[in-house]
Amino acid sequence: MVEQPTDPELLRQLDDARTSGGTVEAVLRLERQPGERPVPSVVRDQADRAIRRATEACGETPADVHVMANMATAYVAGTERFLRELMAQPEVASAVANKSRA
């Protein structure tokens, strides 16, 4: 179960993808100290660590990754299993669906 604040729409999409096997797109906000500007190199390292750990835990890799280091944010597309594992990593502060589905 995801412990960080997570968008209900993202959770619905993950539940749908569990049965369909489809890819889900999420935008993750990475942890940082309140009031401090993101340090791009630190943000990239955080994203890399979290993705590597999630990959090792579930044996899957993301379909797509874009790190927006100046905003401490990462766009990640992947399977339901991979994204749930990624969202459980300590570097991830919160997650929202990249797209809204009807």
Order of alpha helices (4+ residues) and beta strands (2+ residues): alpha-beta-alpha-beta-beta-alpha-beta
